Amino acid sequence: VVRGALAIGAAAACGMAVAVHSPSFSGVEDIDNAADMLKATRPTAVNLFWGIERMLCEARMVASYTQDPVHFKEALDSLAFELLDEDEETNKSIGRYGAEVIPDNSGVLTHCNAGALACVGYGTALGVIRAAVESGKNIKVFADETRPRLQGMRLTCYELLRDGIDVTLITDNMAGSLMKRGLIQAVVVGADRIAANGDTANKIGTYPVAVLAKYHSIPFYVAAPWSTIDISLASGDDIPIEERSHNE
């Protein structure tokens, strides 16, 4: 139901808050059980685990001085709302910095959807594009359709059209041709997890776009917050990749 690394992290944090509102809530053990259940839902986006751990630390802090459910509810509700606000402000900050590296009068390619629909608001990769446009730059966006779920077509194009930003939908196999014709000056994507060496996991199909960008000497940017970085993993080879049912 929830997709997008940052949205998954925010939803998990809210899920932890919901757990303490259960009529059967009896203390930290119930919070630990909720954390285990939420952690088992999605393996790739490290933001899920980041959101849960932030909430667990808060719950354990409360448990150090009281077992009153009211205090747990107040503390976890407050932190959950704080994390929601933090996500949107972080995205806007990413946008401000990212807009500086996007040249004026340029074509920008993005893959999958890393916009407001993948976050609490504003977006990471699309946040960079939004901020560049808001700064007065003339940007033309090319959005990969992103098979097999078509997030680029159904979500990215939807968001940009709603914002009045120039966007053209392309099939996934058109990117190289557009690069060769000089229509793309930058690539910006989001991320589900970034390993300690900088290796990045994003939606399937991102790798060939990166290879094409390198071949054509086009800068390739990954827009993501600190919560997406996992320094416990040495490289991308260690990132668990979610493989969904063929029924999808």
Secondary structure, 3 states (H helix, E strand, C coil): CCCCHHHHHHHHHHHHHHHCCCCCCCCHHHHHHHHHHHHCCCCCCCHHHHHHHHHHHHHHHHHCCCCCHHHHHHHHHHHHHHHHHHHHHHHHHHHHHHHCCCCCCEEEEECCCCEHHHCCCCECHHHHHHHHHHCCCCEEEEEECCCCCCHHHHHHHHHHHHCCCCEEEECHHHHHHHHHCCCCCEEEECCCEEECCCCEECCCCHHHHHHHHHHCCCCEEECCCHHHEECCCCCHHHCCCCCCCCCC
